[in-house]
């Protein structure tokens, strides 16, 4: 698989974790994220730690992925020689689409 580039994303999430062992799951994470770059830091309990970290993602079809963007603004980049051409618009589902 060839990855066209990379992005640096920082996302801070405030979550409440009960005392003792807890399981925390995050959805809608990029499929190509490097799990070794994900970190956890407790701001209130210095003894908190991660016991296990799993990275599981669904390999969805293009159709299923596009469902999330129906009637949403999108930007598409297409290779055009040595540069990329950007097209902005809104994604609409055709009435003949099966998803």
C-alpha positions in Angstrom: 0.0 0.0 0.0 1.4 3.4 -0.9 0.5 6.3 1.5 0.3 9.6 -0.3 1.5 11.7 2.6 1.1 12.2 6.3 -0.7 14.5 8.7 0.1 15.5 12.3 -3.1 15.6 14.4 -3.3 16.5 18.0 -6.6 15.9 19.7 -7.2 16.3 23.4 -10.2 14.5 24.8 -11.7 15.0 28.3 -13.0 11.7 29.5 -14.2 10.6 32.9 -12.7 7.3 34.0 -14.1 5.4 37.0 -11.7 4.3 39.8 -10.1 0.9 39.1 -9.7 -0.8 35.7 -11.7 0.7 32.9 -11.9 0.2 29.1 -11.9 3.3 26.9 -12.7 3.1 23.3 -12.4 5.8 20.6 -14.3 5.6 17.4 -13.8 7.5 14.1 -10.0 7.3 14.2 -8.0 7.4 11.0 -7.4 3.9 9.5 -3.7 4.5 8.9 -2.8 6.0 12.3 0.4 4.7 13.8 -0.7 3.3 17.1 2.7 3.8 18.7 2.1 7.6 18.4 -1.0 7.6 20.6 -0.5 8.6 24.2 -2.5 8.9 27.4 -1.8 11.3 30.2 -3.9 11.8 33.3 -4.0 15.4 34.5 -5.4 14.5 37.9 -3.9 11.1 38.8 -0.2 10.7 38.2 -0.4 6.9 39.0 -2.7 6.2 36.0 -1.3 4.1 33.3 -2.3 2.2 30.2 -2.3 -1.6 30.7 -3.1 -2.6 27.2 -3.6 -0.7 23.9 -5.2 -2.3 20.9 -5.7 -0.8 17.5 -8.6 -2.3 15.6 -10.3 -0.7 12.6 -12.9 -1.8 10.2 -11.9 -2.1 6.5 -15.0 -0.5 5.1 -15.9 -0.1 1.5 -15.7 3.3 -0.3 -19.5 3.4 -0.4 -19.8 3.0 3.3 -17.2 5.6 4.0 -18.9 8.1 1.7 -22.2 7.7 3.6 -20.6 9.8 6.3 -20.2 12.7 3.9 -23.7 12.9 2.3 -24.8 16.5 2.0 -21.5 17.7 3.5 -18.9 20.1 2.1 -15.8 18.2 0.7 -12.5 19.0 -0.9 -11.0 16.5 -3.4 -7.4 16.6 -4.5 -6.5 15.0 -7.8 -3.0 14.5 -9.2 -2.4 16.7 -12.3 1.1 16.2 -13.4 3.5 17.4 -10.7 0.9 19.2 -8.7 -2.5 18.5 -7.1 -5.7 20.1 -8.4 -8.2 20.9 -5.6 -11.9 20.8 -6.2 -14.4 21.9 -3.5 -18.0 21.1 -3.4 -20.7 19.2 -1.7 -21.2 15.4 -1.8 -24.7 14.3 -2.8 -26.0 10.7 -3.0 -27.6 9.7 -6.3 -31.0 8.1 -6.1 -29.5 5.1 -7.9 -26.7 4.5 -5.3 -27.1 1.2 -3.5 -25.6 2.2 -0.1 
